[in-house]
Amino acid sequence: MKPLVSVIVPIYNAAAFIVETLDSILASSYRPIEVVMVDDGSSDDSLSIASTYCKDHEECYVYKQENAGVSAARNHAIRKARGVYILPVDADDKIGSTYIEHAVQILENDPNIRVVGCHARMFDGIDKEWKLPTFSHALLARKNMIPVSSMFRKKDWEACGGFCEEDIYREDWDFWLSMMELGGTFYKLEEVGFYYRIRKNSRRSTAKGHKKQIVDAINRRHPDYLQRYLGGPLHYHRSWSKLINLFRSEHVVGDYSHWEEGDVLYAKRNILRSYQDCISKQFATPSFFKGLYYGLVGKSKAKRSYLYACKLRGLTPHPIAYKEVRYMGILRESWYVCKQSTCPYTFNDLIGNEDFPNRASILHAIGLFTARLHQQGIEHQDYSGGNILFNADGSQIEIVDLNRIRFHHTLSMQKGLTNFERLNIDQQALSVMVAAYAQAMGYDIDNSIRYVCTHRWKKHVRQGITNL
């Protein structure tokens, strides 16, 4: 018995085209087939037309879902599919009558072939061959040459995780990369079996304005494949990627692979992301001369953050990894990753908020924590409101943003008191904190408070924003 083929059709506002699409599928020379449609929240008559086909053709089935995008609709249809082989066909495209028959023959005869495609032709306002380059793994790493209407095994869809449902703009390219990561290759039939409708607002045309997002997504999701065939990541000048990577070196310490994934928490000069229970910090690209210095002489900010965190066990979130990328020895990219702190507040939450619960005891605890740092010779040169974290009662305090830490044999009283200069809080709060600090350090409390209150950060003074 010949294997069942499931043709899956995601539908979204395709009432003007879907009849042509379904007629082309049902005209196939191959049987048995089933046509599994999923309406992705259409607002036109698409669902009604699809339902009519289901009444007239026992091979057709239609399901519906709230609008979730083409990838979610394809995955939904494939989950419903019963076939051994899957052929996606978008609701405005068409296929040739012998395409399915010949594609099945190839897949049946060669288990090393992962995907079967064909020659393609554009239609509707333009009539010409869609010239797709000859397949190679190295070329697929740089660009897509596999039409979305290509046939594959359902078990391979399951093995690679299906179509990515994030908005990555080129979900078909991403899917074929996932398939090829399973091993095997692509086979192109010597026939025109796919007809691609050219529409002004098609997803292919709108994706052109999202080059950066597409490249970033491919790098994030397929680093091993890119490393194997390009020697490193895909670059925005995609054709030059392999050459650029000849001059590129990557250094990773620790066990982490999700450098550019997760929710963006902060994105200005540096970028902070949260992924699962980790925080990653991507440092801004340094200037040429700083990159030369960090690349050849000094330690990068990422490396310093990691090494210093290893020294500060218990005083900062647990370090996980850091990564550096150099081109011809010059540092261009770097990341530091640590565990997400369990402290929900920063010192900034205390500023201008006299009613903050346990405020006085928390300020006292921060003063003692600062003394603990200084007694160990630890000077945080950016000891500011956003870099001091604490929990609800002040029993846990941590510091972050570690690349400007300095370690001393001993810290002088003047340097220790000056370390408070960036904590721009009211005088009463500052006095509570400094009193606890001075007592722990054995300094005169009144003189310490006076010194700290008169030595404020010059930037705050210049801008007239001191809270004293």
C-alpha positions, 0 to 999 in steps of 0.5 A: 500500500502506498503511504498517505501524504498530508498536504497541509494548508494554513489559511489567513484571509485567502478567500480570493485564492484558496479555490485555485490552491485546493483545486491544484492539490486535488488534481494531483496524480497521487493517492492516497492524500489528505488535505488538512487546513487550519484557518488562522482567525480569518476575517473573510470567507476563507473558512466557509470556502474551506468548509464547503470543500470538506463537504464535497471532498472526503479527503479534505479537513479544516480546523480553526484557531485564534490568529497565531501566525503561519507557523502555528497554523502549520504546526497545528495542521501537521499535528492533525495530519495522519500522513507519513509525508507532509507537504505544506502549501500556502493558501494562495499558491499552487502545485503541479499534478505530478509533484507529490507522486515524484516526491514520494518516490524519492523519499521512499527510495533514499532515507538519506534525503531529508527534504524533496523540492522542485523547480518553481514558477512565479505567477499572478501579475508576473510569469517567470521561473523562480530561479533557486540556486543549487542546494549545498549546506554551506549555501543554506547557512547563508540563504534559503533555496528550498521552497516552503512547499517541499515534502518531508517526513512527519517524524522529522518534523517531530524530531526537529521541533516543528516550525518556529512560532516566534516572529522571526520573519523567515520561519521556512528557512529556519525550519529547513535548517532545523531539518538539515541539522538532523543529517541528510540532504535536499533533493530537487526534482527536475520539474516545475511543481510549485507555483508561487503567487506574487502578492504586494504584501506577502510575507516574503516581501515584508521580511526584506525590511527585517534583515537584522532580526532574521540574521540574529534569529538564525545565529541564535537558533542554529550556531552549530550548523553555522559553525560547521559550514561557515566557520562561525556566525552568519553576518549581515553581509551574508555572502561574506560570512565565511571569509569574515569568519576566517579572521574571527575567533571566539573564546567562551568560558563556562557552560552557556549557549543562549547569549542573545535569547530571552526578554530584553530588560535594558537596551541602551549602551549595553543590553541586559537579557533575562533567559530562564533563571539567568541574566546576560549582559552584552557589552557595547562594541568598544571603539577601535583603540579600546577593542585593540587594547582589550583584544591584545593587552587588557581584560575585557569587561566581560572577562573582568566581570566573570573573574571578579564574580568568582572572587566575590562568592556570596556578594554577587549573583553566581557567575556562569560564563563569559564570551569574547569575539575578536576579529584579527585580534581586536575585541568586538563583542563580549557577554557576561552571564550570571544567575538571576538574583533573588533580590527584588529591589535596588538601592534606587527603590529607597531614594525619595521613598521614606515609606519603603518598608524596613527602610532604616534597617535596610540602610543600616544593613547596606552600610554594614555590607559596604564595610564588609566589602572594604574590609576585604579590600573590595572597591566598587568604582561604580557603587551606585543605586542600580548596582546594589540589590537587596531583599525585603528585610535587608538580610541579603545584599548583592552588588552587580556590574562588576567590571569596575571592581578594584581589589586593594590590600587595604582601603584608606578611610578617605577612599572608603568614605568617598565610595559613597559619593554616587548614592544620591539619597537624602541626608537622613538616610545617608547618615543611617548608612554611614553611621553603621559603616563607620562603626564597623570600620572603627571611624568617628561617626560624626566626621564620617557623616560630615565627610560623605555629605560634603563629598558628593559625586561631582556630576550630581552636584553639577547637575543640581540633583543631589538629594541632600 
